[in-house]
Amino acid sequence: MAGAFDDSDQDTGLPDWLLPLLFAPFVGSFLGVVAIRWPEGRPIAVARSRCPHCDRALSPLELLPLVSWILAGGRCRRCKAALGLFYPAIELAALVLALWAASQTGGWLFWVSCLFGWALLLAAVIDLRAMILPDFITLPLIPLGLALAYGLEPGKLADHALGALAGFLVFAALRWGYRALRGREGLGFGDVKLAAAMGAWVSWSGLPSAILLGTLAALLWVAVAARRGAGLSADRKVPFGAFLAFGLWVVWLHGPILAVAPG
Ligand SMILES: [Zn+2]
């Protein structure tokens, strides 16, 4: 996918993927702050600043992503409370996404892919934690996906616009149908907006693959949750958007797994 647009031969002396990889864990750390504070309506700071247990102000050295967590053994140095796996996990995830993008893209498309992956990661983590997909991520992704499609290949813009429309209509119909049949909300409107963004980014030809991968991942999550005895009652909610975001990411980097269109 990236081949024709790879401008990584612009010589800056450094491989163009090095910088994003170096600051990916810091991005992950920031995303963690947003993912925790935004659903609570708290102001977003650049970094977490205090131990959540003893309220001790953290020193800059203690805010190094991944490294400080490992050095401190995952515990606050004063109160020894376990700091939890949330921050190291999201910092590592941001790094893995950047490495994944570097393996498939180059040049400016690598940067775009990193930003895209980090936006999806934030949406997914907020959906997993708070069961909501924020408009500030899903809505801008629709015009951005279309603009990118136009920039990469102007002739494909209509396919991507059609994809956005198809994603919106299919998920709006599913949402309406579920509500009509079951008398309650099964699919959030955030999922409908995300489906539109999916079509905008991977075109109508990539949309079925992204939805399929997302659905398989969600089913796997449900199966694992059931095995761990989390008691899957009929009204237990599944953060479907988080899994759709995963499907979208895979298809964005690797292309459709379902052949629905020639070429
Ligand atoms: Zn503490």
Boltz pocket constraint, residues with backbone or C-beta under 6 A from the ligand:
constraints:
  - pocket:
      binder: B
      contacts: [[A, 51], [A, 52], [A, 53], [A, 54], [A, 55], [A, 56], [A, 76], [A, 77], [A, 78], [A, 79], [A, 80], [A, 81]]
      max_distance: 6.0
